[in-house]
Amino acid sequence: MLLPKGSVTWKSAKARLPPTRAVVHFLTRTRFLVFAALAGLVVLLWQGISTSAAEMQRFYCWGPSKSPMAMSANEQSDWHAHLQTPVLFNHHVAVEVNSTSIQHVDLNPIRATTKAVAQQERILILTPLRDASRHLSKYFDLLSSLTYPHELIDLAFLVGDSTDDTLATLAAELDRIQRRNDEISFHSAMIIEKNFGNTVQQNDVKERHGFKAQGPRRKAMGKARNYLLSAALKPNHSWVYWRDVDISDSPNHILEDFIAHNKDVLVPNIWFHRYRDGRDIEGRFDYNSWIESDKGLRLASTLDKDVVLAEGYKEYDTGRTYLAKMGDWRLNKDEEVALDGIGGVSILVKADVHRSGVNFPCYAFENQAETEGFAKMAKRAGYQVVGLPNYVVWHVDTEEEPGNAA
């Protein structure tokens, strides 16, 4: 036992304590009991004063002093506003839906990337057709040669206002390809029929490409493209490739080449072969892909909002820079230029651009329609519109007379 040094011992310390009887007598004295009661009352009052309003709420009677049946709607709202019902959130409890009429579509994983093949990204190839039976054999020869995996490609066609055997020829060609059991057949094919009452002769070059026909013709083509797009685009498509039927030659790896640029909207240069005296003049075809000019903007500002500007005609000298007059297929094919208008022969579009509401106006949008209006709309929405001046896709020679753009 540890004790302080000196003569103090446990017995001596114990002897100094007051006797038990004296302690009991002190605690039972009236003066001490009154002091203890006052001290306890002070503590209780202090706790009551420091209690928060939220803790005191349960002791307060909210609302008017009347029966709930006699309360107005506002009084009922005030009454229930102070009730705090506990809520338990459990985000791990799944909702099970067994109705076959409910379909779930998750667009979050759908991406358009440069790793399209590795990511198994689906491509939708769209081609509007009218009096095109003579071009379909070559069209499917080129389509069958595409190196992008055909099981990731869906085809869709819109046949409208045709006077030839386009529908029957298309059906026969598709049946021939889709019956194959090798890598040539595509994932799916769709044929859509829709007539728009277009009476311009498709095979009459002068009438089809005459200046007066351009406004109505481009509006009708925009409407046809929109019908085709709305019927064929599915949630699992990452890319949309618009391809005209009258292409005479294009690289087999064109889809991979375009995807590698990772642009929202991309077009190549469009030329054609024309042989004179045994020499290929390599004609420039599509003047709908262009870079806007100050002259063109000034001209548009003087026109009625419903007028559609048509490129390549003396009636509208816009001074724009044409993609067709730029570049050379012998140079770097990956060179890019920003465009303000595009043609429709060959367009690769990220599907989300179309899903965002950018389509082909069948009316005058900033004095442009169809593909040129599409480019204007895409740029207005903040998307990239890019052309490849040295990447050439060859169109059939339509033997057109040159306009002011030639």
C-alpha positions as CSV (number, residue, x, y, z in Angstrom):
1,M,0.0,0.0,0.0
2,L,1.3,3.4,-1.0
3,L,1.1,6.0,1.7
4,P,2.4,9.5,2.0
5,K,5.8,9.9,3.6
6,G,5.9,10.9,7.2
7,S,3.8,9.8,10.2
8,V,0.4,9.9,8.4
9,T,-1.1,6.4,8.2
10,W,-4.4,5.1,6.9
11,K,-5.9,4.8,10.3
12,S,-5.0,8.4,11.2
13,A,-6.5,9.6,7.9
14,K,-9.7,7.7,8.5
15,A,-9.9,9.1,11.9
16,R,-10.0,12.6,10.5
17,L,-13.2,11.9,8.4
18,P,-16.5,13.2,9.9
19,P,-18.6,10.5,11.4
20,T,-21.4,9.0,9.3
21,R,-24.1,10.3,11.6
22,A,-22.8,13.8,11.1
23,V,-22.9,13.5,7.3
24,V,-26.4,12.2,7.4
25,H,-27.5,15.0,9.6
26,F,-26.0,17.6,7.2
27,L,-27.7,16.2,4.2
28,T,-31.1,16.1,5.8
29,R,-31.0,19.7,7.0
30,T,-33.7,21.9,5.5
31,R,-31.2,24.5,4.2
32,F,-29.3,21.9,2.1
33,L,-32.4,20.4,0.7
34,V,-33.7,23.8,-0.4
35,F,-30.4,24.6,-2.1
36,A,-30.4,21.3,-4.0
37,A,-34.0,21.9,-5.2
38,L,-33.1,25.4,-6.4
39,A,-30.0,24.1,-8.2
40,G,-32.1,21.4,-10.0
41,L,-34.7,23.9,-11.1
42,V,-32.1,26.2,-12.6
43,V,-30.6,23.3,-14.6
44,L,-34.1,22.3,-16.0
45,L,-34.8,25.9,-16.9
46,W,-31.5,26.2,-18.7
47,Q,-32.1,23.1,-20.7
48,G,-35.6,24.3,-21.7
49,I,-34.3,27.6,-22.9
50,S,-31.5,26.1,-25.0
51,T,-33.7,23.5,-26.7
52,S,-33.9,24.2,-30.5
53,A,-37.1,25.1,-32.3
54,A,-37.0,21.9,-34.2
55,E,-37.0,19.9,-30.9
56,M,-39.8,22.0,-29.5
57,Q,-41.9,21.5,-32.6
58,R,-43.4,18.3,-31.3
59,F,-44.8,20.1,-28.2
60,Y,-46.4,22.9,-30.4
61,C,-49.9,22.6,-31.8
62,W,-49.8,23.9,-35.4
63,G,-52.8,25.0,-37.4
64,P,-56.1,26.5,-36.4
65,S,-58.0,25.3,-33.5
66,K,-60.7,23.6,-35.4
67,S,-61.6,20.1,-36.7
68,P,-59.7,18.9,-39.7
69,M,-63.0,18.4,-41.5
70,A,-63.7,22.2,-41.1
71,M,-60.3,23.3,-42.4
72,S,-59.8,25.0,-45.8
73,A,-57.3,23.6,-48.3
74,N,-54.7,26.2,-47.3
75,E,-55.2,25.4,-43.6
76,Q,-54.8,21.7,-44.3
77,S,-51.6,22.5,-46.2
78,D,-50.3,24.5,-43.2
79,W,-51.2,21.8,-40.8
80,H,-49.5,19.0,-42.8
81,A,-46.4,21.1,-43.6
82,H,-45.0,20.5,-40.2
83,L,-45.4,16.8,-40.2
84,Q,-42.1,15.0,-40.8
85,T,-42.7,11.5,-41.9
86,P,-39.5,9.5,-42.0
87,V,-38.6,8.1,-45.5
88,L,-36.3,5.2,-46.2
89,F,-34.5,5.2,-49.5
90,N,-33.2,1.9,-50.9
91,H,-31.8,2.2,-54.3
92,H,-30.9,-1.5,-54.5
93,V,-34.5,-2.6,-54.7
94,A,-35.3,-3.3,-58.4
95,V,-38.6,-2.6,-60.1
96,E,-39.8,-5.6,-62.0
97,V,-41.8,-4.9,-65.1
98,N,-43.3,-7.9,-66.9
99,S,-45.6,-6.2,-69.4
100,T,-44.8,-7.2,-73.0
101,S,-46.2,-3.8,-74.2
102,I,-43.4,-1.8,-72.4
103,Q,-40.0,-1.6,-74.2
104,H,-36.9,-0.2,-72.7
105,V,-34.4,1.6,-74.9
106,D,-31.0,2.7,-73.4
107,L,-29.2,5.1,-75.7
108,N,-26.4,5.8,-73.3
109,P,-24.1,3.1,-74.6
110,I,-24.6,4.1,-78.2
111,R,-21.5,5.9,-79.4
112,A,-19.9,6.9,-82.7
113,T,-16.1,6.5,-82.2
114,T,-13.0,5.9,-84.3
115,K,-12.9,2.3,-83.0
116,A,-16.2,1.5,-84.7
117,V,-15.3,-2.0,-85.7
118,A,-13.8,-3.0,-82.4
119,Q,-16.8,-1.5,-80.6
120,Q,-19.3,-3.3,-82.9
121,E,-20.9,0.1,-83.9
122,R,-23.8,-0.3,-86.3
123,I,-24.0,1.7,-89.6
124,L,-27.2,2.5,-91.4
125,I,-26.8,3.0,-95.2
126,L,-29.6,5.1,-96.7
127,T,-30.3,5.6,-100.4
128,P,-33.4,7.4,-101.8
129,L,-34.3,6.0,-105.3
130,R,-36.4,7.3,-108.2
131,D,-36.1,5.8,-111.7
132,A,-32.8,4.3,-110.8
133,S,-33.1,0.7,-112.1
134,R,-30.2,1.1,-114.5
135,H,-27.8,2.0,-111.7
136,L,-28.7,-0.7,-109.1
137,S,-26.4,-3.4,-110.5
138,K,-23.3,-1.3,-110.1
139,Y,-24.6,0.1,-106.8
140,F,-24.7,-3.3,-105.2
141,D,-21.4,-4.4,-106.7
142,L,-19.8,-1.5,-104.9
143,L,-21.8,-2.0,-101.8
144,S,-20.8,-5.7,-101.6
145,S,-17.2,-4.7,-101.8
146,L,-17.2,-2.6,-98.6
147,T,-14.7,-3.9,-96.1
148,Y,-16.7,-2.7,-93.0
149,P,-18.2,-5.9,-91.5
150,H,-21.5,-6.4,-93.3
151,E,-23.1,-7.9,-90.2
152,L,-22.9,-4.4,-88.7
153,I,-24.5,-2.7,-91.7
154,D,-28.3,-2.2,-92.2
155,L,-29.6,-1.0,-95.6
156,A,-32.7,1.1,-96.2
157,F,-34.1,2.4,-99.5
158,L,-37.0,4.7,-100.3
159,V,-38.6,4.3,-103.7
160,G,-40.9,7.1,-104.8
161,D,-42.5,8.5,-107.9
162,S,-40.7,6.0,-110.1
163,T,-41.9,5.2,-113.6
164,D,-39.4,2.5,-114.4
165,D,-38.7,-0.9,-112.8
166,T,-36.8,0.4,-109.8
167,L,-38.8,-1.4,-107.1
168,A,-38.6,-4.8,-108.8
169,T,-34.9,-4.5,-109.7
170,L,-34.1,-3.4,-106.1
171,A,-36.0,-6.3,-104.6
172,A,-34.3,-8.8,-106.9
173,E,-30.8,-7.4,-106.1
174,L,-31.5,-7.4,-102.4
175,D,-32.8,-11.0,-102.5
176,R,-29.7,-12.1,-104.4
177,I,-27.4,-10.6,-101.8
178,Q,-29.3,-11.5,-98.7
179,R,-29.7,-15.1,-99.7
180,R,-25.9,-15.6,-99.5
181,N,-24.5,-17.4,-96.5
182,D,-21.2,-15.7,-96.5
183,E,-19.9,-12.3,-95.3
184,I,-21.4,-10.5,-98.2
185,S,-25.0,-10.4,-96.9
186,F,-25.9,-7.5,-94.7
187,H,-27.5,-7.5,-91.2
188,S,-30.9,-6.3,-92.6
189,A,-32.5,-4.5,-95.5
190,M,-35.6,-2.4,-95.7
191,I,-37.6,-1.0,-98.7
192,I,-39.9,1.9,-98.1
193,E,-42.4,3.1,-100.7
194,K,-43.6,6.7,-100.7
195,N,-44.8,8.9,-103.6
196,F,-44.5,12.7,-103.2
197,G,-46.1,13.7,-106.5
198,N,-42.8,14.8,-108.1
199,T,-43.4,15.2,-111.8
200,V,-39.9,16.4,-112.9
201,Q,-38.5,13.8,-115.3
202,Q,-35.6,12.1,-113.6
203,N,-33.9,10.9,-116.8
204,D,-34.2,14.3,-118.6
205,V,-31.0,16.0,-117.6
206,K,-32.0,19.5,-118.8
207,E,-35.3,19.4,-117.0
208,R,-34.0,17.8,-113.8
209,H,-31.0,20.2,-113.5
210,G,-32.7,23.3,-115.0
211,F,-32.7,26.4,-112.8
212,K,-36.5,26.6,-112.4
213,A,-36.7,23.0,-111.2
214,Q,-34.1,23.4,-108.5
215,G,-36.2,24.9,-105.7
216,P,-39.1,22.4,-105.9
217,R,-36.8,19.5,-106.7
218,R,-34.5,20.1,-103.7
219,K,-37.5,20.5,-101.4
220,A,-39.0,17.2,-102.6
221,M,-35.6,15.5,-102.2
222,G,-35.4,16.8,-98.6
223,K,-38.8,15.4,-97.8
224,A,-37.9,12.0,-99.3
225,R,-34.7,11.9,-97.2
226,N,-36.6,12.7,-94.0
227,Y,-39.2,10.0,-94.6
228,L,-36.5,7.5,-95.2
229,L,-34.5,8.6,-92.1
230,S,-37.5,8.5,-89.8
231,A,-38.6,5.1,-90.9
232,A,-35.2,3.4,-90.9
233,L,-33.1,4.9,-88.0
234,K,-33.1,2.5,-85.0
235,P,-31.8,3.0,-81.5
236,N,-28.7,0.8,-82.1
237,H,-27.3,2.8,-85.0
238,S,-24.2,4.8,-84.3
239,W,-23.6,6.1,-87.8
240,V,-25.7,7.0,-90.9
241,Y,-24.2,6.9,-94.3
242,W,-26.1,8.6,-97.1
243,R,-25.1,7.2,-100.5
244,D,-26.5,8.0,-103.9
245,V,-27.3,5.2,-106.3
246,D,-25.3,6.7,-109.2
247,I,-21.8,6.4,-107.9
248,S,-19.5,4.8,-110.5
249,D,-16.5,4.1,-108.2
250,S,-15.4,4.5,-104.6
251,P,-12.8,2.9,-102.3
252,N,-13.9,-0.3,-100.6
253,H,-12.7,1.0,-97.2
254,I,-14.5,4.3,-97.5
255,L,-16.5,3.8,-94.3
256,E,-13.3,3.1,-92.3
257,D,-11.6,6.1,-93.9
258,F,-14.5,8.4,-93.0
259,I,-14.9,7.1,-89.5
260,A,-11.2,7.7,-88.8
261,H,-11.8,11.5,-89.0
262,N,-14.4,11.3,-86.2
263,K,-16.4,14.3,-87.5
264,D,-20.1,14.9,-87.0
265,V,-20.8,15.4,-90.7
266,L,-18.2,14.4,-93.4
267,V,-18.3,14.5,-97.2
268,P,-15.7,13.6,-99.9
269,N,-15.0,15.4,-103.1
270,I,-17.3,14.3,-106.0
271,W,-15.8,14.1,-109.5
272,F,-16.7,12.2,-112.7
273,H,-14.8,10.6,-115.6
274,R,-15.5,12.0,-119.0
275,Y,-13.3,10.9,-121.9
276,R,-12.6,13.2,-124.8
277,D,-10.2,12.2,-127.6
278,G,-9.0,9.3,-125.5
279,R,-8.2,11.5,-122.5
280,D,-10.0,11.6,-119.1
281,I,-10.8,15.2,-118.2
282,E,-11.7,14.2,-114.6
283,G,-14.7,16.5,-114.4
284,R,-15.8,18.2,-111.1
285,F,-19.3,17.2,-110.3
286,D,-20.9,18.3,-107.0
287,Y,-21.1,22.1,-106.5
288,N,-23.4,21.8,-103.5
289,S,-20.4,21.4,-101.1
290,W,-19.1,24.9,-100.5
291,I,-17.6,27.5,-98.2
292,E,-19.8,30.5,-97.6
293,S,-18.6,33.9,-98.9
294,D,-19.4,37.5,-98.1
295,K,-21.0,37.9,-101.5
296,G,-23.2,34.9,-100.9
297,L,-24.3,36.3,-97.5
298,R,-25.1,39.7,-99.1
299,L,-27.1,38.0,-101.8
300,A,-29.1,35.9,-99.3
301,S,-29.9,39.1,-97.3
302,T,-31.7,40.5,-100.3
303,L,-33.8,37.5,-101.0
304,D,-37.2,36.5,-99.6
305,K,-36.9,34.0,-96.8
306,D,-38.7,31.4,-98.9
307,V,-36.3,31.6,-101.8
308,V,-34.0,28.6,-102.2
309,L,-30.5,29.4,-103.4
310,A,-29.3,27.0,-106.1
311,E,-25.6,26.7,-106.7
312,G,-24.0,26.5,-110.2
313,Y,-26.5,28.8,-112.0
314,K,-26.0,32.3,-113.5
315,E,-29.1,33.5,-111.8
316,Y,-27.4,33.3,-108.4
317,D,-23.7,34.2,-108.5
318,T,-22.8,33.6,-104.8
319,G,-19.0,33.7,-105.1
320,R,-18.7,30.7,-102.8
321,T,-15.6,28.5,-102.7
322,Y,-16.5,25.0,-104.0
323,L,-15.1,21.8,-102.7
324,A,-15.2,20.4,-106.2
325,K,-12.7,23.0,-107.4
326,M,-10.3,22.2,-104.6
327,G,-7.9,19.3,-104.1
328,D,-6.6,16.4,-106.1
329,W,-7.0,12.7,-105.5
330,R,-3.3,12.3,-105.9
331,L,-2.6,14.4,-102.7
332,N,-3.1,13.7,-99.0
333,K,-6.6,12.1,-98.8
334,D,-7.0,13.0,-95.1
335,E,-6.8,16.8,-95.6
336,E,-9.8,18.5,-94.1
337,V,-11.7,21.8,-94.8
338,A,-14.6,23.2,-92.9
339,L,-17.8,23.6,-95.1
340,D,-21.0,25.5,-94.9
341,G,-23.0,23.6,-97.5
342,I,-22.7,19.9,-98.6
343,G,-23.9,17.8,-101.5
344,G,-25.8,14.5,-101.0
345,V,-23.8,12.0,-103.1
346,S,-21.9,10.6,-100.1
347,I,-22.4,11.8,-96.5
348,L,-21.3,10.2,-93.2
349,V,-23.2,11.5,-90.3
350,K,-23.1,10.5,-86.6
351,A,-26.5,9.2,-85.8
352,D,-26.8,11.5,-82.8
353,V,-26.8,14.5,-85.1
354,H,-30.0,13.2,-86.7
355,R,-31.4,12.2,-83.3
356,S,-30.9,15.8,-82.1
357,G,-33.3,17.0,-84.7
358,V,-30.9,18.0,-87.6
359,N,-32.6,16.8,-90.8
360,F,-33.0,17.8,-94.4
361,P,-35.3,20.9,-94.6
362,C,-38.0,20.5,-97.3
363,Y,-38.4,24.3,-97.1
364,A,-36.0,27.2,-97.2
365,F,-33.8,27.2,-94.2
366,E,-31.4,30.2,-94.4
367,N,-32.3,30.2,-98.1
368,Q,-31.0,26.6,-98.5
369,A,-32.9,23.3,-98.7
370,E,-32.1,19.6,-98.6
371,T,-28.4,18.7,-98.1
372,E,-27.2,22.4,-98.1
373,G,-30.0,23.3,-95.6
374,F,-28.9,20.2,-93.6
375,A,-25.3,21.6,-93.4
376,K,-26.6,25.0,-92.3
377,M,-28.8,23.4,-89.7
378,A,-26.0,21.2,-88.4
379,K,-23.6,24.2,-88.0
380,R,-26.4,26.2,-86.3
381,A,-26.7,23.3,-83.8
382,G,-22.9,23.4,-83.1
383,Y,-21.9,20.3,-85.1
384,Q,-18.8,20.0,-87.3
385,V,-19.3,19.9,-91.1
386,V,-16.1,18.9,-92.9
387,G,-15.1,18.1,-96.4
388,L,-12.2,16.1,-97.8
389,P,-10.9,17.9,-100.9
390,N,-8.4,15.1,-101.9
391,Y,-10.7,12.1,-101.2
392,V,-12.6,11.6,-104.4
393,V,-15.7,9.5,-105.0
394,W,-16.5,9.2,-108.7
395,H,-20.1,9.9,-109.9
396,V,-21.5,8.8,-113.2
397,D,-21.2,11.4,-116.0
398,T,-24.6,12.9,-116.5
399,E,-23.3,15.0,-119.5
400,E,-24.7,18.2,-118.0
401,E,-24.0,21.6,-119.5
402,P,-21.7,23.7,-117.2
403,G,-23.3,26.6,-115.3
404,N,-21.6,29.6,-113.8
405,A,-19.7,27.3,-111.4
406,A,-17.9,25.4,-114.1
